[in-house]
Amino acid sequence: MGETRPSTGVVAHHKKPMRKLEYRGSGHSHRQPPPPPQGLTVWLPQEDEDEDREVVLELQEYDHHEQLRWDERGVPGPPRPPRPRGVGGVLQLRVRNRYGRPNVSLSDRIELQGEDEATLRELLVSLQKQVTVMSSNLSAKLDELQRGDRHLETTVALHEIRSQLQELTRSVESCQSEVCEVKRDMVAIRSELDTVQQVKEEIEELREYVDRLEEHTHRRKLRLLQQGLTFFLCIAIGAAVLGMLQFGYNTGVINAPQQNIENFMKDVYKSRYAEDLTEETVKLLYSVAVAIFAIGGMFGGFSGGLIANRFGRKGGLLLNNVMGVGGACLMGFAKLAHSYELLFLGRFLIGVNCGLNTSLVPMYITEIAPLNLRGGLGTLNQLAVTVGLLLSQVLGIEQILGTDDGWPLLLGLAVFPAILQLVLLPMCPESPRYLLMTKHWEEEARKALQRLRASSQVEEDIEEMRAEERAHSAEAFISMTELICSPTLRHPLIIGITMQLSQQLSGINAVFYYSTELFMSSGLTAETAKFATIGIGVIMLFMTVVSIPMMDRTGRRTLHLYGLGGMFIFSIFITISFLIKEMIDWMSYLSVVSTLGFVVFFAVGPGSIPWMITAELFSQGPRPAAMSIAVLVNWLTNFLVGIGFPTMKTHLENYTFLPFSVFLGVFWIFTYRQVPETKNKTFEEISAIFRHGGDR
């Protein structure tokens, strides 16, 4: 039986003795197990041991540069050229003798060994089977090698993928941290959005509330604008403006009896010192009598704010009449006492009285007047001043009291406005604003409003006062020093002071104090000059009455611009008439007409508006201090004009009014650029103008 060689080849079985055929390939010995099978071993039958007839079978396959060869042990086989990959494997079977003759074919060998045909045929079948198995094994090996290559490539790819996965993991972890941060930011943003939404809702609610409040304020303002005059309101205003009548009367009363007063001073001096006064000294003493009134006015105006806060508006006016009565009595008894010093003292005291009146009266009227009547009622200040001026001019003519014996009575008549005010004021209520906002006496303020409005429905006025009080809660009381240093209040203070300067530096006091002499220097006779002065008073009274309804229709600022512009033009005409009066006879009448026109435009604007607008520009807290400063400036310039005009007239002669023309031009520009309109505005609205930039 044949011998079996496991895992190294395929075994063919034959009855006869067998010779071993070996497969040589890749340098491996098949006596030991090679790597995956690359060949096979076949045993052929052999009849004798003749080596010359040794049969060699050789199987060769050319693929992937490999050579498979069958031979016997020790017989080398010729190499064959390799067949390239992709052509496919080719199996060849050759027979050669042991001497290595390669061209011996298998058929020749079989003929030599005929008896072995059957055995060879069996061998070929077996060999064919073994070739088939070998081919299968080779295919399996190739598949395994290909799988090995793919496994290597896969390992490398997996390694790269693993590295990329690690990097991706790190990136994912980084992204996760960033996502966490983004989530936290989103939570914060969501919280902020919720807050913003909440604030937005609050703003919407606040806007709705503001709209409702504005609508309510508008309705309240409309109701305030529908208020009218009542009996007690007329009594209160009439009693208050007596103080301004006192001011106007004492401003003009010294003008008409100038010659009589100068004669009195000469007589007193001569009786004391037994010598005559020079004309220059007499003029100086008369100028003192005129100017000391303004000095007293400065003291009174400066203390007006303190008196108003301490005793109230009504209480301050009542106390002020003590000064009025005292000053009038001293002036009235000066000739009887044969002392011009009493005349000076009386003029000083009545000046203090008038200074307080110019501070307290506009403040009182502004605070008690309804919103729609505040401008017109404020004009009553100037109307009372004009009435006082006219009354003093009419009573000062020679036919009435303009005589050496009548002038003391003319000056002493100033006692009657003071006495009349003392009688009427106790029937009038105190300023409701003072009671509510300064004293915080709401019930007393409500009662005062009910009397002034003649109605129990005064809630609109109370709410308007409370709104002003809330807006200016930090301004319960402001001193003059705090007022001057306050950046918010500095602008309205400058406006108030400039408005007072525009009244006094316009040249109107030169007309009031020296109108008679001015007309006489223009060529009129003394009697005609006095009647021309009376004409000035009449014109002022008429134009003041005309301007009352215009004040709340046209507006304060507009009327003031008209007044200053007209005064500027007529001041130029006055200067021209002075220059050519000697060349043309009728130019003296042009001087009179120009002076009357000058006074008309003064009555339209600068006569009344500065007193009223100063009180309107400030809220309840700083109003007294502001009025004190403004009135002080007014009286100071009044004094300077009164004392300096005679000297200025001497030096400038026909150009006397030219400096006033320059001032009027400057004041017109200032009013146009800086002064706001206060018509039909509440005190809170006026204050808001300056808080938001000072719109005109």
C-alpha positions in Angstrom: 0.0 0.0 0.0 1.1 3.5 -0.5 2.4 5.9 2.0 0.5 9.0 3.0 2.2 12.4 3.6 -0.3 14.6 5.3 -0.6 18.4 4.5 2.3 18.2 2.0 0.6 16.8 -1.0 -1.8 14.3 -2.6 -1.2 10.5 -2.4 -1.8 8.2 -5.4 -2.3 4.5 -4.5 -0.8 1.5 -6.6 -0.2 -2.2 -6.0 3.4 -2.1 -7.1 6.3 -0.5 -5.2 6.2 3.2 -5.5 8.8 5.8 -6.0 8.5 9.1 -4.3 8.0 12.2 -6.3 8.6 15.5 -4.5 7.4 19.0 -5.0 10.1 21.7 -4.8 9.1 25.2 -4.4 10.1 28.3 -2.5 13.0 26.5 -0.9 11.1 24.6 1.7 11.6 21.0 2.6 8.5 18.9 2.7 9.7 16.6 5.2 8.6 19.1 7.7 5.3 21.0 7.4 5.7 24.0 5.2 3.8 27.1 5.2 0.3 27.0 3.6 0.6 24.2 0.9 2.4 25.1 -2.2 2.8 21.7 -3.9 2.1 18.0 -3.7 4.0 14.5 -3.6 3.1 11.6 -5.9 4.4 8.0 -5.7 4.8 6.3 -9.1 5.1 2.5 -9.6 8.5 1.1 -10.5 9.4 -2.4 -11.7 13.1 -2.3 -11.2 15.7 -0.1 -9.7 17.2 0.9 -13.0 18.0 4.5 -12.6 18.1 5.0 -16.3 14.4 4.5 -16.5 13.5 6.8 -13.7 10.3 8.7 -14.5 10.1 12.3 -13.4 6.8 14.2 -13.4 6.9 17.9 -13.2 4.0 20.3 -12.6 4.7 23.9 -13.0 2.4 26.9 -12.5 3.3 30.4 -13.5 1.5 33.1 -11.5 2.6 36.0 -9.4 6.3 35.3 -10.2 6.2 31.8 -8.6 7.4 28.5 -10.0 5.9 25.2 -9.1 7.8 22.1 -10.1 7.4 18.3 -9.8 10.6 16.3 -9.9 12.4 13.6 -8.2 14.9 14.2 -5.4 18.1 15.6 -6.7 17.0 16.5 -10.2 17.0 20.2 -10.9 14.3 21.6 -13.2 14.9 24.4 -15.7 13.4 27.7 -14.7 10.5 29.1 -16.6 9.7 32.7 -17.2 7.0 34.0 -14.9 3.6 35.0 -16.3 2.4 38.3 -15.2 -0.6 38.7 -12.8 -3.9 38.9 -14.4 -3.2 36.3 -17.2 -4.2 33.4 -15.1 -2.4 30.2 -14.0 -1.1 27.6 -16.5 -0.3 24.1 -15.5 2.2 22.0 -17.5 3.0 18.3 -17.1 6.3 17.0 -18.4 8.3 13.7 -18.1 12.0 13.6 -18.1 14.7 11.1 -17.3 16.9 11.4 -14.3 19.7 12.7 -16.5 17.8 15.8 -17.0 16.8 15.6 -20.6 14.0 18.0 -20.6 12.6 17.3 -24.1 11.4 13.8 -23.2 7.6 13.8 -23.4 5.2 12.0 -21.2 4.0 9.7 -24.0 7.5 8.6 -24.8 8.0 7.7 -21.2 4.7 5.8 -21.1 5.6 3.7 -24.1 8.8 2.8 -22.3 6.7 1.6 -19.5 3.6 0.1 -21.3 2.8 -2.1 -18.6 2.2 0.8 -16.4 -0.5 2.4 -18.7 -3.3 1.5 -16.5 -1.5 2.6 -13.5 -0.5 5.8 -15.2 -4.0 6.5 -16.3 -5.1 6.1 -12.7 -2.2 8.2 -11.7 -3.3 11.0 -14.1 -6.8 10.9 -12.8 -5.5 11.1 -9.3 -3.1 13.8 -10.4 -5.9 15.7 -12.0 -7.9 15.5 -8.8 -4.8 16.6 -6.8 -4.3 19.5 -9.3 -7.9 20.5 -8.7 -7.4 20.4 -4.9 -4.1 22.3 -5.3 -5.9 24.9 -7.4 -8.5 25.2 -4.7 -5.8 25.5 -2.1 -4.0 28.1 -4.1 -7.2 30.1 -4.6 -7.9 29.9 -0.9 -4.3 31.0 -0.2 -4.6 33.9 -2.6 -7.9 34.9 -0.9 -6.3 34.6 2.4 -3.4 36.8 1.2 -5.8 39.3 -0.2 -7.7 39.3 3.1 -4.4 39.7 4.9 -3.7 42.8 2.7 -7.1 44.1 3.3 -6.7 43.4 7.0 -3.4 45.4 7.0 -4.9 48.2 5.1 -7.9 48.0 7.4 -5.6 48.1 10.4 -3.8 51.2 9.1 -7.1 52.8 8.2 -8.6 51.8 11.6 -5.5 53.4 13.3 -6.0 56.5 11.3 -9.7 56.4 12.1 -9.0 55.8 15.7 -6.7 58.9 15.7 -9.3 61.0 14.0 -11.9 59.6 16.4 -9.7 60.7 19.3 -9.3 64.2 17.8 -13.0 64.2 17.1 -13.7 63.2 20.7 -11.5 66.0 22.0 -13.3 68.4 19.6 -16.7 67.1 20.8 -15.6 67.5 24.4 -14.5 71.1 23.6 -17.7 71.7 21.7 -19.6 70.3 24.7 -17.9 72.8 27.0 -18.6 75.5 24.5 -22.2 74.4 24.2 -22.5 74.5 28.0 -21.2 78.0 28.0 -23.6 78.9 25.2 -26.4 77.4 27.2 -25.4 79.4 30.2 -25.2 82.5 28.0 -28.6 81.6 26.6 -30.0 81.3 30.0 -28.6 84.7 31.0 -29.8 86.2 27.7 -33.2 84.6 28.3 -33.2 86.1 31.8 -32.2 89.5 30.4 -34.9 89.2 27.7 -37.4 88.5 30.4 -36.2 91.5 32.3 -36.3 93.6 29.1 -39.8 92.4 28.4 -40.8 93.2 31.9 -39.3 96.7 31.6 -41.0 97.1 28.2 -44.3 96.3 29.8 -43.6 98.7 32.6 -42.7 101.4 30.1 -45.9 100.7 28.2 -47.8 101.0 31.5 -45.9 104.1 32.3 -46.6 105.5 28.8 -50.3 104.8 29.2 -50.2 106.4 32.6 -48.4 109.5 31.2 -51.0 109.6 28.4 -53.8 109.5 30.9 -52.0 112.0 33.0 -51.5 114.4 30.1 -55.1 114.0 29.1 -56.2 114.6 32.6 -53.9 117.6 32.8 -55.2 118.9 29.5 -58.8 118.6 30.7 -57.8 120.3 34.0 -56.1 123.1 32.1 -59.2 123.6 29.9 -61.3 123.9 33.0 -58.8 126.4 34.5 -58.9 128.4 31.3 -62.7 128.6 31.6 -62.5 130.3 35.0 -63.6 133.9 35.2 -63.7 136.9 37.4 -65.5 136.8 40.7 -66.4 139.4 43.3 -63.8 138.4 45.8 -61.2 138.1 43.1 -61.9 141.6 41.9 -61.7 142.9 45.5 -58.4 141.2 46.2 -56.8 142.4 42.9 -58.2 146.0 43.4 -56.8 146.1 47.0 -53.5 144.7 45.9 -52.9 147.1 42.9 -53.4 150.1 45.3 -49.7 149.4 46.1 -48.8 149.9 42.5 -50.9 153.0 42.3 -48.8 154.3 45.3 -45.7 153.5 43.3 -46.9 155.4 40.2 -48.2 158.3 42.1 -44.9 158.9 44.1 -42.9 158.4 40.9 -44.5 161.3 39.1 -45.6 163.5 42.0 -42.2 165.1 42.4 -42.1 166.2 38.7 -44.8 169.0 38.4 -43.9 171.0 41.6 -40.2 171.0 40.9 -40.0 174.8 41.0 -42.1 175.0 44.2 -39.9 172.5 46.0 -36.7 174.2 44.9 -38.1 177.5 46.3 -38.9 175.8 49.6 -35.3 174.5 49.9 -33.9 178.0 49.2 -36.1 179.5 51.9 -35.2 176.9 54.5 -31.5 177.2 53.8 -31.7 181.0 53.9 -33.6 181.0 57.2 -31.1 178.6 58.7 -27.8 180.0 57.4 -28.8 183.5 56.3 -27.4 183.1 52.8 -28.8 182.0 49.5 -28.2 178.6 47.9 -26.5 178.5 44.5 -28.4 177.1 41.6 -26.1 174.1 41.4 -26.7 173.3 45.1 -30.5 173.6 44.7 -30.4 171.3 41.7 -28.4 168.8 43.7 -30.8 168.9 46.6 -33.8 168.4 44.3 -31.9 165.5 42.7 -31.5 164.0 46.1 -35.2 164.3 46.8 -35.9 162.5 43.5 -33.2 159.9 43.8 -33.7 158.9 47.5 -37.1 157.6 46.6 -35.3 155.0 44.4 -32.8 154.2 47.2 -35.7 153.4 49.5 -37.2 151.3 46.7 -34.0 149.3 46.6 -34.2 148.5 50.3 -37.9 147.6 50.0 -37.5 145.5 46.9 -34.5 143.6 48.3 -36.4 142.7 51.5 -39.6 141.7 49.6 -38.8 138.0 49.4 -38.1 137.7 53.1 -41.3 139.6 54.0 -43.3 137.4 51.6 -42.0 134.1 53.1 -42.3 135.3 56.7 -45.6 137.1 56.7 -47.2 136.0 53.5 -48.2 138.0 50.5 -51.3 139.6 52.0 -49.6 139.9 55.5 -46.6 141.6 53.9 -48.8 144.2 52.1 -50.6 145.0 55.3 -47.4 145.6 57.2 -46.0 147.6 54.3 -48.7 150.2 54.7 -47.2 151.3 57.9 -44.3 152.6 55.9 -46.7 154.2 53.4 -48.6 156.1 56.0 -45.4 157.2 57.8 -43.7 158.4 54.6 -46.7 160.3 53.4 -47.1 162.1 56.7 -43.5 163.1 56.8 -43.6 164.6 53.3 -46.9 166.3 54.1 -45.6 168.0 57.2 -42.1 168.9 55.8 -43.1 172.5 55.0 -44.9 172.9 58.3 -41.8 171.6 60.1 -39.7 173.9 57.9 -37.3 171.0 57.1 -36.3 169.6 53.8 -34.7 166.7 55.7 -38.2 165.5 56.6 -39.0 165.6 52.9 -35.9 163.4 52.2 -36.8 161.0 55.0 -40.5 160.9 53.8 -39.4 160.2 50.3 -37.1 157.4 51.5 -39.8 155.7 53.6 -42.4 156.0 50.8 -39.7 154.6 48.5 -39.3 151.5 50.9 -43.1 151.2 50.7 -43.2 151.3 46.9 -40.2 148.9 46.7 -42.1 146.3 48.8 -45.2 146.9 46.7 -43.4 146.3 43.4 -42.2 142.9 44.9 -45.4 141.8 46.7 -48.2 143.0 44.5 -47.2 141.2 41.2 -46.4 138.1 43.3 -49.8 138.1 44.9 -51.8 138.9 41.8 -49.9 136.2 39.8 -50.7 133.5 42.4 -54.4 134.3 42.9 -55.3 134.9 39.2 -56.9 132.2 37.1 -54.6 130.8 34.4 -56.6 132.3 31.5 -56.6 135.8 33.2 -53.2 135.9 34.6 -51.7 138.0 31.8 -54.6 140.5 31.7 -54.7 140.8 35.5 -51.0 141.2 35.6 -51.3 144.2 33.3 -53.4 145.8 36.0 -50.0 146.4 37.8 -49.0 148.8 35.1 -52.5 150.2 34.8 -52.4 151.2 38.5 -48.9 152.7 38.0 -50.2 154.7 35.0 -53.3 155.9 37.0 -51.0 157.0 39.8 -48.7 158.9 37.4 -51.7 160.6 35.7 -53.2 161.5 39.0 -50.0 163.0 40.2 -49.6 165.0 37.0 -53.2 166.3 37.0 -53.1 167.3 40.7 -49.7 168.9 40.2 -50.8 171.6 37.8 -50.9 175.1 39.1 -54.6 175.3 39.0 -54.9 172.5 41.6 -52.0 171.8 43.9 -49.0 172.9 41.9 -48.4 175.9 44.1 -46.1 176.9 46.9 -48.8 176.2 49.4 -50.3 173.1 47.7 -47.3 170.9 47.0 -47.1 169.5 50.6 -50.7 168.3 50.3 -49.9 167.0 46.9 -47.1 164.8 48.4 -49.1 164.0 51.5 -52.0 162.5 49.5 -49.9 159.3 49.2 -51.4 158.4 52.6 -54.8 157.6 51.0 -53.8 154.5 48.9 -52.1 153.1 52.0 -55.2 153.7 54.2 -57.5 152.3 51.6 -55.4 149.2 51.3 -55.4 148.7 55.0 -59.2 148.7 54.9 -59.7 146.4 51.9 -57.0 143.8 52.4 -58.4 142.2 55.6 -61.4 141.1 53.5 -59.2 139.4 51.0 -57.9 135.8 51.3 -54.2 135.0 51.5 -52.5 133.5 48.4 -53.6 129.9 48.2 -50.2 128.9 46.8 -48.5 130.4 49.8 -50.9 128.5 52.2 -50.6 125.2 50.4 -47.0 125.1 49.2 -45.2 127.2 51.7 -47.2 126.7 54.9 -48.8 123.3 53.9 -52.1 124.4 55.2 -54.4 122.6 52.7 -57.7 123.3 54.3 -57.0 127.1 54.5 -55.8 127.0 50.9 -59.0 125.3 49.8 -61.1 127.8 51.6 -59.2 130.7 50.1 -59.7 129.2 46.6 -63.4 128.7 47.2 -63.7 132.4 48.1 -61.7 133.5 45.1 -63.4 131.2 42.6 -66.8 131.5 44.2 -67.2 127.8 43.9 -66.7 124.7 46.0 -65.2 122.8 43.1 -61.5 123.8 43.3 -59.8 120.5 42.9 -58.3 121.5 39.5 -56.5 124.4 41.2 -55.4 122.2 44.1 -54.1 119.5 41.7 -52.2 122.1 39.6 -50.6 123.4 42.8 -49.7 119.9 43.9 -48.1 119.1 40.5 -46.0 122.2 40.9 -45.1 121.3 44.4 -44.1 117.8 43.4 -42.0 119.1 40.6 -40.2 121.5 42.9 -40.3 119.7 46.2 -36.6 120.5 46.7 -37.3 124.2 46.3 -39.5 124.8 49.3 -37.4 127.8 50.2 -34.4 129.2 48.3 -32.3 132.1 49.4 -31.0 134.8 47.1 -27.5 133.3 47.3 -28.8 129.8 46.4 -30.8 131.3 43.6 -27.7 133.0 42.1 -25.6 129.9 42.4 -28.2 127.5 41.0 -27.4 126.5 37.3 -31.0 125.6 36.6 -32.4 128.9 37.8 -29.6 131.1 36.5 -31.1 131.4 33.0 -34.6 132.6 34.2 -32.9 134.9 36.7 -30.9 136.6 33.9 -34.0 137.0 31.9 -35.9 138.5 34.8 -33.0 141.0 35.5 -32.7 141.9 31.9 -36.4 142.6 31.6 -36.2 145.0 34.5 -33.2 146.7 32.9 -35.2 147.0 29.7 -37.8 148.9 31.6 -35.6 151.4 33.4 -32.8 151.9 30.8 -35.3 152.5 28.1 -35.3 156.2 29.1 -38.9 156.2 30.4 -37.9 157.5 33.8 -36.2 160.4 32.2 -39.5 161.3 30.6 -41.4 160.8 33.9 -39.0 162.8 36.1 -38.1 165.6 33.6 -40.9 165.6 31.0 -41.9 169.2 31.8 -38.3 170.5 31.6 -37.8 168.3 28.5 -40.7 169.9 26.7 -39.7 173.3 27.7 -36.2 172.8 26.3 -37.9 171.7 23.1 -39.5 175.2 22.7 -42.8 174.8 24.6 -44.0 177.3 27.2 -44.1 176.2 30.8 -47.9 175.9 30.9 -47.9 174.0 27.6 -45.2 171.7 28.8 -47.2 170.8 31.9 -50.2 169.9 29.8 -48.0 167.9 27.5 -46.9 166.0 30.5 -50.5 165.3 31.5 -51.0 164.1 28.0 -48.3 161.6 28.5 -50.2 160.2 31.5 -53.4 160.0 29.6 -51.8 158.2 26.7 -50.2 155.7 29.0 -53.5 155.1 30.7 -55.3 154.5 27.5 -52.6 152.2 26.0 -52.4 150.2 29.2 -56.1 149.5 29.1 -55.8 148.5 25.4 -52.9 146.1 26.2 -54.9 144.2 28.9 -56.8 141.9 26.5 -53.8 141.8 24.2 -51.6 140.3 26.9 -53.4 136.9 26.8 -54.0 136.9 23.1 -50.7 138.1 21.6 -48.4 137.0 24.4 -45.9 138.6 26.7 -42.8 138.1 24.5 -44.5 139.5 21.3 -45.8 142.6 23.0 -42.5 143.3 24.6 -40.8 143.1 21.2 -43.3 145.5 19.8 -42.8 147.9 22.7 -39.1 147.9 22.5 -39.1 148.2 18.7 -41.4 151.2 18.8 -39.5 152.9 21.6 -36.3 152.5 19.6 -37.8 154.2 16.6 -39.3 157.1 18.5 -36.1 157.6 20.5 -34.4 158.2 17.2 -37.1 160.7 16.2 -36.7 162.5 19.6 -33.0 162.9 18.9 -33.6 164.2 15.4 -36.2 166.7 16.7 -33.7 168.0 19.2 -31.0 168.4 16.5 -33.1 170.5 14.1 -35.6 172.2 16.4 -33.7 175.5 16.0 -33.8 175.3 12.2 -37.5 174.4 11.9 -40.0 175.9 14.3 -42.5 173.1 14.1 -39.9 170.5 15.1 -40.8 171.2 18.7 -44.1 169.6 18.1 -42.4 166.6 16.5 -40.5 166.3 19.8 -43.8 166.2 21.7 -45.4 163.7 19.3 -42.2 161.5 19.4 -42.3 161.6 23.2 -46.0 160.6 23.2 -45.2 157.7 20.8 -42.3 156.7 23.0 -44.7 156.5 25.9 -47.4 154.6 24.0 -45.0 151.8 23.1 -43.7 151.7 26.6 -47.2 151.1 27.9 -47.7 148.3 25.3 -44.7 146.2 26.5 -42.0 147.3 28.8 -44.3 149.1 31.2 -46.1 146.1 32.6 -44.5 142.9 31.3 -41.2 142.9 33.4 -43.2 143.0 36.6 -45.4 140.1 35.5 -43.0 137.9 33.7 -40.5 137.8 36.5 -43.1 136.3 38.8 -44.1 133.8 36.0 -40.6 132.5 35.3 -40.2 131.0 38.8 -41.9 128.3 40.8 -43.2 128.8 44.3 -39.9 128.2 46.1 -37.5 130.6 44.3 -40.1 133.2 43.3 -39.7 135.5 46.4 -35.9 135.6 46.1 -36.1 136.2 42.4 -38.6 139.0 42.8 -36.3 140.6 45.4 -33.3 140.5 43.1 -35.3 141.8 40.1 -36.9 144.6 42.0 -33.6 145.6 43.5 -32.1 145.9 40.0 -35.1 147.8 38.9 -34.8 150.3 41.7 -31.1 150.6 41.3 -31.3 151.5 37.7 -34.2 153.8 38.5 -31.9 155.6 41.0 -29.0 155.8 38.5 -31.2 157.2 35.7 -32.9 159.7 38.1 -29.6 161.0 39.5 -27.6 160.8 36.3 -30.0 162.1 33.7 -29.5 165.8 34.4 -25.7 165.5 34.1 -26.1 163.4 31.0 -28.5 166.0 29.5 -25.9 168.7 30.3 -23.1 166.9 28.5 -24.9 165.3 25.6 -27.4 168.1 25.0 -29.3 167.1 21.9 -28.0 163.6 21.9 -29.4 162.8 25.3 -31.7 160.0 24.1 -29.0 158.3 21.9 -27.7 156.0 24.7 -31.2 154.9 25.4 -31.6 154.0 21.7 -28.5 151.8 22.0 -29.9 150.0 25.1 -33.3 149.5 23.4 -31.6 147.8 20.4 -29.7 145.5 22.7 -32.7 144.6 24.8 -34.8 143.9 21.6 -32.1 141.4 20.4 -32.0 139.7 23.9 -35.8 139.4 24.1 -36.0 137.9 20.7 -33.3 135.3 21.3 -33.7 134.4 25.0 -37.1 135.2 26.4 -39.8 132.4 26.3 -43.5 132.9 25.8 -45.5 132.3 29.0 -49.0 132.8 27.6 -51.5 130.2 28.9 -48.8 128.2 30.5 -48.8 126.8 34.1 -45.9 127.6 36.3 -44.8 123.9 36.0 -44.8 124.2 32.2 -42.8 127.5 32.3 -40.2 125.9 34.6 -40.0 122.8 32.2 -39.0 125.2 29.4 -35.8 126.0 31.2 -35.2 122.5 32.3 -35.3 121.3 28.7 -33.2 123.9 27.0 -35.2 127.1 27.0 -37.4 126.9 24.0 -39.0 130.2 23.1 
